[in-house]
Amino acid sequence: MSSQRTLTLVQPEQKPHVFDFGGHSVRLVIRDGEPWWVAADVCKALGLSQVSRAMDRLDADERGLLKVTHPQNASLTIQVNCINEPGLYQLIISSNKSQARAFKRWVTHEVLPQIRKTGGYQVPQSFADALQLAADFQRKIEQQQPKVEFYDAIIDSIDTLLIGDVAKNLQVPGLGPNKLFQFLREQKVLKSDNLPYQQYIELGWFRVVEQQYPKKDGETGVTYRTRVYQRGVDGIRKLLKREGLL
């Protein structure tokens, strides 16, 4: 195992930011303008029971040791394992729990925007600084976009299934993907193009994924695929039972 990098002491009066995810407290500190999460909190939220094993999966520059104020005694400090943003995403995709996608969305849509607003990130002191900060931020977004899309694809594959996989998992004799598509169209769950009606998307049965592909004329084409959440699998199973097919 490669050596961990030890981060310098956070000022004693600086307590970690504490966020709530589904009843789990997740602590976060800002070091040199970057967020670092307490690894034990992240693992608990993701359902990863062995923190040390999870940390071993990360590269040396994705994890570290950090001294923070004790949660019960502000005069004391404790040393905790922590992970940065790339390390956080690695732990998210290593979790096969249903909350992994929700946790990633919570981080990117709630936690990170909030700490940016509350001064966790560097505040520009002049118009020139503001322009430079905006340029740096845009460049960082562009650099990270392929990685974010990759994480999204991985997480999609963890918590959703294709219709063909659903048919295999149901193990109904004679019910292959085509027959299942036909059944769901007859039940007015899917439309003629095999995409779900909006009400079933809102019920949390399905997710429609856009995929791009190169066309012969050099243009980029777009196709859509239906992926099924566990709630959708359960709903399909109930429909099959209702119709006497299962």
Long-range contacts (C-beta under 8 A, 24 or more apart in sequence): 1-56, 2-59, 2-60, 3-60, 4-60, 4-63, 4-64, 4-65, 4-81, 5-60, 5-61, 5-63, 5-64, 5-65, 6-64, 6-65, 6-66, 7-31, 7-36, 7-64, 7-65, 7-66, 7-67, 7-82, 9-67, 9-77, 10-66, 10-67, 10-68, 10-69, 12-69, 12-74, 12-75, 12-77, 13-69, 13-74, 14-69, 15-68, 15-69, 15-74, 16-68, 16-69, 17-115, 17-118, 17-120, 19-110, 19-111, 19-114, 21-45, 21-103, 21-106, 22-99, 22-102, 26-111, 27-68, 28-111, 28-115, 29-66, 29-68, 29-82, 30-115, 30-120, 30-121, 31-66, 33-121, 33-122, 34-84, 34-85, 35-84, 35-85, 35-111, 35-112, 35-115, 35-120, 36-64, 36-66, 36-82, 36-83, 36-84, 37-82, 37-83, 37-84, 37-88, 38-66, 38-68, 38-80, 38-81, 38-82, 39-63, 39-80, 39-81, 39-82, 39-83, 39-91, 40-80, 40-81, 42-83, 42-88, 42-91, 43-91, 45-99, 45-103, 46-91, 46-92, 46-95, 46-97, 46-99, 46-100, 46-103, 47-95, 47-97, 47-99, 48-91, 48-94, 48-95, 51-81, 54-91, 54-94, 55-81, 55-83, 57-90, 57-91, 57-94, 58-83, 58-87, 58-90, 58-91, 59-87, 61-86, 62-86, 62-87, 62-90, 63-87, 86-147, 89-147, 89-151, 92-151, 92-155, 93-151, 93-154, 93-155, 93-158, 95-158, 96-158, 98-159, 98-230, 100-155, 100-158, 100-159, 101-155, 101-156, 101-158, 101-159, 104-151, 104-155, 108-148, 156-207, 156-209, 156-227, 159-229, 159-230, 160-207, 160-227, 160-228, 160-229, 161-227, 161-228, 161-233, 162-225, 162-226, 162-227, 162-228, 163-194, 163-226, 163-228, 166-228, 166-232, 166-233, 166-236, 169-233, 170-233, 170-236, 170-237, 170-240, 170-246, 172-240, 172-245, 172-246, 175-240, 175-245, 180-236, 183-239, 183-240, 183-243, 183-245, 184-236, 184-239, 187-239, 187-243, 189-236, 189-239, 190-226, 194-226, 195-224, 195-226, 196-226, 200-232, 200-235, 203-231, 203-235, 204-229, 204-231, 204-232, 205-229, 205-231, 205-232, 205-235, 205-236, 206-232
